[in-house]
Amino acid sequence: MDEEHLNFARRDELSRAHSEEKEELDGSLNFELDICQQDPEYKTPGPLPSTQVRLITSWEAGWNVTNAIQGIFVLGLPYTLLHSGYSGLFLIILAAALCCYTGKILIACLYEENEDGQLIRVRHTYEDIANACFKKLSPKLGGIVVNVTQVMELIMTCILYLVVSGSLLSHSFPYVSGLEKTWSVIVFVTLLPCVFIKTLKIVSKFSQLCSLVHVIIILVVMTYCLTQIHQWSWAKFRLSIDFEDFLVSVGVIIFSYTSQIFLPTLESNMKNPGEFRCMLNWTHFFACVLKTTFALTAFLTWGEETKEVITDNLPSFLQTLVNLCLLTKALLSYPLPFFAATEIVYACLSRGNHSNYRSSLFALGVKGSFLLLTLLMAVFIPHFALLMGLTGSVTGAAMSFLLPSLFHLKLQWKNLCFLEKCADISIFILGLLCSLAGIACSIKGLLKVFGDM
């Protein structure tokens, strides 16, 4: 009997050890927050190999959203007030509300109610939402369109940071011989460590530093503006506006708030997804307050002399300081769109689960190729700014307004009240008009440039 009890005890101990080992393993791989058990048929693309899955807090998600909506576009807001007058102030507030709303309805498309009326996550990415909407037409069509649109917009964003960084270095050190393209190559070398970024948590740290640099830039500019408060006059605001210039202002204001392309990934990586809506509210609220205050004080200071990039209005000693801060901000902003784009590309390439596509070496190859592609396009594509305006008018409006409202209507129609349906339809029409207007202005600019050649 003693020997039998001893054998039972050993068996229990082995079972307990095996159970604890299994729980530890499951805990380290628990990436999708109960998604698998909620939808047995759901299959999400795996993350890049050798990545360590670390969920982020609401604060870290907020820093990423702030990084996206407090970009370099902010420096052009005072110039938009020059062409839009009082309506520009209203647009800054309206755009914050609209983009916050479309972000929420996009995330709502990831969930569906079960028989008990509880919200269950049945989708994981923007691609999954698109496939669900167009599954009757083609099971993969929606996902392909969304992925191509996302990658195009992210590539353009990464290239923009390279072009801007080269331009800032060229203006900061005019006595050093070298073209802007040469400076862009130097910036490219400093960005090579991005290929080793494995988690969104690391990207969040860069976004946090980027937001800190952004605050420093705003404080420097606003402090100088406050020293010129004796020159302020509300008479500087225009009552009459030029329609074409107004459309450009609308585009700059609206697209300075766009972050929808990152939101499904951020929400799925949060420790507590229930805090997502609150996080989106306070990030957009503070962005709206900061943008309105900054644009207003800067425009009241320089009035009709306000330049397209407000830092050009600063004295030379402040201009160099702010340009270096902007360079730092551009470098710290690059990892977020780079990480998002490479995750999408790698997920598409490795979907077949081929062993050759699941290696760490292949993942580094994808990231390195993407980084090199952004450099080549930044160096060799002529009139990149106009080309970006054209693609941005299509992809930006689609990802931020057209698709979220369309998908929300398609997937949640039965659960929406009359006012919600009207709001979604209105946002879809607004996004379509903004897209068409932006395309027309960009094509006109391209035709004018190539006509003068």
Buried (B, 14 or more C-beta within 10 A) or exposed (E): EEEEEEEEEEEEEEEEEEEEEEEEEEEEEEBBBEBEEBBEEBEBBBBBBEBEBBBBBBEBBBBBBBBBBBBBBBBBBBBBBBBBBEBBBEBBBBBBEBBBBBBBBBBBBBBBEEEEEEEBBBBBBBBBBBBBBBEEEEEEBBBBBBBEBBBBBBBBBBBBBBBBBBBBBBBBBEEEEEEBBBBBBEBBEEBEEBBEBBBBBBBBBBBBBBBEBBEBBBEBBBEBBEEEEEEBEEEBBBEEBEEEBBBBBBBBBBBBBBBBBBBBBBBBBBEEBEBBBEBBEBBBEBBBEBBBEBBBBBBBBBBEEBBEBBBBBBEEEBBBBBBBBBBBBBBBBBBBBBBBBBBBBBBBBBEEEEEEBBBEEBBBEBBBEBBEBBBEBBBEEEEBEBBBBBBBBBBBBBBBBBBBBBBBBBBBEEEBEEEBBEBBEEBBEBBBBBBBBBBBBBBEBBEEEEEEE
